[in-house]
Amino acid sequence: MPSWIRRLLGILILFSSIVALQPLCQAQKTNNPIDWQDGPTLGKLGDIAQVSIPRGYRFTGKAGTQKLLELTQNPASGNELGAVVPVVDRNDDIWFVVFDFDDAGYVRDTEKDSLNPDAIIGGIRKGTEESNKIREQKGWPAFHVIGWSHQPYYDLRTHNLTWAILGMTQEPGKSEDRFVNYSVRLLGRQGIMKADLVLTPTQVTAVVPQFDTLLDGFSFVPGQTYTDWRSGDKVAKYGLTALIVGGAAAAAVKSGLLLKFWKLILAAFAALAAFLKRIYNYIKRFLAGKASDETPQHE
């Protein structure tokens, strides 16, 4: 079997609208697990926060995000509340953001002036290798930490903690794939909203400003902001350093999402080469917002 056919057998678009292809995809329409909402819309992140989704982006909530992680070979923590993806041109690389909330309590920021990047990256490497045991059990490739893409920074004004890790995966017999996990921890009254951006190293310059703009539309619901904390509220048992080390290991595992985001097994699409090629071209046009009204027919 030609290599391009094998690659096509690994492609499945997660956006629910692509499943509307008739008649071949009709059987999958009711089984599509991801409920995407097109912007402009308001993405509800549980009952703790929300994020404004501009035009040109798509949002899915808790159930969709957890299914997305499973379909793309990443363990879900159970705390995921939402995911955001851009509507990209067919020639662009995909990137996305995953939100999840840790109700550990109010994190005191007394370590804001004493963060040690060298010690922290060592802890992240150790935690990531532990996470790889889960991936090995599931038959998934391991993720390895290379180093910092952006050293930890705490914004005293917004009470947000930011860092970025450069990592890589490598499957046997294949070249390595490098990824960046760009992480923001938005501190709140009852815990931490985690916003993890997954992208390639070459996308950092162009995508991070878009990510920052998205986060400008994030807000905790009234009464749940960092400054709403009152004596007697739950306080986290760790500070900023432990927040990075513990959170980064779990986030790093999700890097495998990047290239696998669109790739699921098309067992039902054991079709002729010409048909597969037409489906592939249709998908490319769809992602560019240029899909024609013609429905591919099995030949």
Secondary structure, DSSP 8 states (H G I E B T S, - for coil): --HHHHHHTT----SGGGGG-TTTTHHHHTT-----EESSEEEEETTTEEEEE-TTEEEE-HHHHHHHHHHTT----S-EEEEEEE---TTS---EEEEEEE---B---TTTT---HHHHHHHHHHHHHHHHHHHHHTT---EEEEEEEEEEEEETTTTEEEEEEEEEE--TTS--EEEEEEEEEEEBSSSEEEEEEEE-GGGHHHHHHHHHHHHHTEEE-TT-BGGG--TTS-B-SS-HHHHHHHHHHHHHHGGGHHHHTT----GGG---HHHHHHHHHHHHHHHTT---S------
